[in-house]
Amino acid sequence: MKAEEKDIKIVAQNKKALHDYFVEAEYEAGIELFGTEVKSIRNGAVNLKDSYVSVKTGEAYLLGMHISPYEKGNIFNRDPLRSRRLLLHKREIHKLIGLTQQDGYTLIPLKMYFVGQYVKVLIGVCRGKKNYDKRDSIAERDSKRRMERAFKELNQ
């Protein structure tokens, strides 16, 4: 069953990644967390802004993601910026290694969401945008917004 058909609750999105990168492919991965981290994620205390995925020794790790400590966690809280292992199949990891060895490609987390009780991360194989690409995407977004407003005014 695909993620779109399941009961999903989006917790965090990395909007900066969509502004700074072209997303070539997307992969869904589970993430290895502790109990207080899951509770903190349920409260929405997660930041994906400067995070990235690194593949080493046949395992994928999510680095730079900040999960705020759970208020009632006491001694069970972990380091908010620790590296977290991603749960992927071996063939997916090997494919990601091949894709990231190409020049200019990197792995960036795009979304974090719950599928039932499990926390999932949507990873994008991304290629960096140049400044003129960013300006083009901003101009395209603004023109689309203006067209939607004009269409809305015509229908009223």
Kinemage of the C-alpha trace (Angstrom):
@kinemage 1
@onewidth
@group {chain A} dominant
@subgroup {mainchain}
@vectorlist {calphas} color= white
{ca met a 1} P 0.000 0.000 0.000
{ca lys a 2} L 1.398 3.410 -0.921
{ca ala a 3} L 1.912 6.202 1.615
{ca glu a 4} L -0.794 8.314 -0.071
{ca glu a 5} L -3.392 5.631 0.664
{ca lys a 6} L -2.421 5.249 4.336
{ca asp a 7} L -3.291 7.466 7.274
{ca ile a 8} L -0.392 9.937 7.262
{ca lys a 9} L 0.236 12.970 9.469
{ca ile a 10} L 2.966 15.328 8.267
{ca val a 11} L 5.069 16.579 11.181
{ca ala a 12} L 7.818 18.588 9.449
{ca gln a 13} L 8.686 19.757 5.940
{ca asn a 14} L 11.978 21.032 4.593
{ca lys a 15} L 10.815 23.970 2.457
{ca lys a 16} L 14.344 25.338 2.197
{ca ala a 17} L 15.420 22.143 0.416
{ca leu a 18} L 12.794 22.668 -2.285
{ca his a 19} L 14.090 26.209 -2.742
{ca asp a 20} L 17.779 25.264 -2.885
{ca tyr a 21} L 17.665 21.938 -4.774
{ca phe a 22} L 16.085 20.149 -7.735
{ca val a 23} L 14.577 16.886 -6.458
{ca glu a 24} L 15.401 14.064 -8.892
{ca ala a 25} L 14.028 11.059 -6.944
{ca glu a 26} L 12.336 10.364 -3.616
{ca tyr a 27} L 12.686 7.458 -1.192
{ca glu a 28} L 10.705 6.661 1.961
{ca ala a 29} L 12.743 5.461 4.930
{ca gly a 30} L 12.050 4.519 8.504
{ca ile a 31} L 14.150 6.085 11.229
{ca glu a 32} L 15.639 4.608 14.411
{ca leu a 33} L 14.464 6.693 17.389
{ca phe a 34} L 14.114 6.476 21.152
{ca gly a 35} L 10.811 6.874 23.008
{ca thr a 36} L 11.283 10.447 24.187
{ca glu a 37} L 12.279 11.472 20.652
{ca val a 38} L 9.041 10.047 19.254
{ca lys a 39} L 7.037 11.915 21.883
{ca ser a 40} L 8.839 15.127 21.025
{ca ile a 41} L 8.173 14.566 17.297
{ca arg a 42} L 4.472 14.039 18.058
{ca asn a 43} L 4.544 17.525 19.638
{ca gly a 44} L 6.091 18.872 16.414
{ca ala a 45} L 9.437 19.804 17.981
{ca val a 46} L 11.606 18.790 15.003
{ca asn a 47} L 13.663 20.839 12.541
{ca leu a 48} L 14.878 19.472 9.195
{ca lys a 49} L 16.314 22.752 7.909
{ca asp a 50} L 20.065 22.038 7.755
{ca ser a 51} L 19.967 18.250 7.797
{ca tyr a 52} L 21.332 15.811 5.232
{ca val a 53} L 21.814 12.075 4.753
{ca ser a 54} L 25.214 10.385 4.751
{ca val a 55} L 25.821 6.806 3.602
{ca lys a 56} L 28.774 5.038 5.193
{ca thr a 57} L 29.677 1.411 5.855
{ca gly a 58} L 26.507 0.207 4.147
{ca glu a 59} L 24.153 2.205 6.389
{ca ala a 60} L 22.393 5.538 5.918
{ca tyr a 61} L 22.473 8.161 8.684
{ca leu a 62} L 20.476 11.360 9.055
{ca leu a 63} L 22.761 14.134 10.305
{ca gly a 64} L 21.979 17.642 11.504
{ca met a 65} L 18.296 17.070 12.292
{ca his a 66} L 17.269 18.750 15.550
{ca ile a 67} L 14.692 17.059 17.789
{ca ser a 68} L 14.040 19.167 20.880
{ca pro a 69} L 14.284 17.333 24.209
{ca tyr a 70} L 10.966 16.095 25.597
{ca glu a 71} L 9.925 18.233 28.596
{ca lys a 72} L 9.015 15.258 30.770
{ca gly a 73} L 11.885 13.069 29.572
{ca asn a 74} L 14.342 13.731 32.435
{ca ile a 75} L 17.356 11.409 32.123
{ca phe a 76} L 15.929 9.587 29.096
{ca asn a 77} L 16.425 12.532 26.712
{ca arg a 78} L 19.108 12.103 24.050
{ca asp a 79} L 21.345 14.624 22.314
{ca pro a 80} L 19.089 16.737 20.044
{ca leu a 81} L 21.596 16.737 17.143
{ca arg a 82} L 22.808 13.130 17.287
{ca ser a 83} L 23.036 11.107 14.068
{ca arg a 84} L 20.084 8.785 13.515
{ca arg a 85} L 20.155 5.602 11.453
{ca leu a 86} L 17.723 5.322 8.562
{ca leu a 87} L 16.015 2.016 7.901
{ca leu a 88} L 16.379 1.128 4.223
{ca his a 89} L 16.818 -2.098 2.269
{ca lys a 90} L 20.360 -2.970 1.158
{ca arg a 91} L 19.460 -2.562 -2.523
{ca glu a 92} L 18.073 0.930 -1.823
{ca ile a 93} L 21.251 1.890 0.030
{ca his a 94} L 23.424 0.641 -2.846
{ca lys a 95} L 21.292 2.599 -5.307
{ca leu a 96} L 21.626 5.746 -3.179
{ca ile a 97} L 25.402 5.290 -3.015
{ca gly a 98} L 25.533 5.096 -6.814
{ca leu a 99} L 23.342 8.175 -7.225
{ca thr a 100} L 25.298 10.324 -4.754
{ca gln a 101} L 28.660 9.457 -6.313
{ca gln a 102} L 27.544 11.374 -9.404
{ca asp a 103} L 28.810 14.934 -9.417
{ca gly a 104} L 26.543 17.468 -7.695
{ca tyr a 105} L 24.014 15.084 -6.122
{ca thr a 106} L 23.219 14.855 -2.419
{ca leu a 107} L 20.608 13.267 -0.159
{ca ile a 108} L 18.294 15.681 1.659
{ca pro a 109} L 15.330 14.873 3.950
{ca leu a 110} L 12.209 16.534 2.537
{ca lys a 111} L 9.443 15.526 4.970
{ca met a 112} L 8.947 13.732 8.243
{ca tyr a 113} L 5.574 12.153 8.904
{ca phe a 114} L 3.719 9.448 10.795
{ca val a 115} L 2.300 6.452 8.937
{ca gly a 116} L 0.110 4.954 11.623
{ca gln a 117} L 2.445 4.762 14.625
{ca tyr a 118} L 5.707 4.710 12.639
{ca val a 119} L 7.853 7.759 11.897
{ca lys a 120} L 8.937 7.949 8.251
{ca val a 121} L 11.301 10.299 6.442
{ca leu a 122} L 10.997 11.193 2.759
{ca ile a 123} L 14.521 11.466 1.328
{ca gly a 124} L 15.204 13.275 -1.916
{ca val a 125} L 18.112 12.712 -4.283
{ca cys a 126} L 18.810 16.367 -5.014
{ca arg a 127} L 20.948 18.483 -7.303
{ca gly a 128} L 21.830 22.019 -6.222
{ca lys a 129} L 20.241 25.054 -7.876
{ca lys a 130} L 22.209 28.026 -9.114
{ca asn a 131} L 21.110 31.574 -8.233
{ca tyr a 132} L 19.423 32.079 -11.595
{ca asp a 133} L 17.469 28.816 -11.107
{ca lys a 134} L 16.239 30.105 -7.747
{ca arg a 135} L 15.133 33.381 -9.331
{ca asp a 136} L 13.304 31.465 -12.063
{ca ser a 137} L 11.452 29.302 -9.528
{ca ile a 138} L 10.487 32.390 -7.479
{ca ala a 139} L 9.207 34.158 -10.610
{ca glu a 140} L 7.269 31.039 -11.650
{ca arg a 141} L 5.688 30.740 -8.200
{ca asp a 142} L 4.707 34.428 -8.184
{ca ser a 143} L 3.169 34.254 -11.656
{ca lys a 144} L 1.225 31.137 -10.699
{ca arg a 145} L -0.040 32.915 -7.580
{ca arg a 146} L -1.131 35.955 -9.655
{ca met a 147} L -2.975 33.728 -12.149
{ca glu a 148} L -4.803 31.918 -9.339
{ca arg a 149} L -5.856 35.248 -7.799
{ca ala a 150} L -7.094 36.555 -11.151
{ca phe a 151} L -9.001 33.334 -11.827
{ca lys a 152} L -10.523 33.498 -8.354
{ca glu a 153} L -11.660 37.115 -8.936
{ca leu a 154} L -13.257 36.145 -12.269
{ca asn a 155} L -15.257 33.343 -10.641
{ca gln a 156} L -16.660 35.543 -7.890
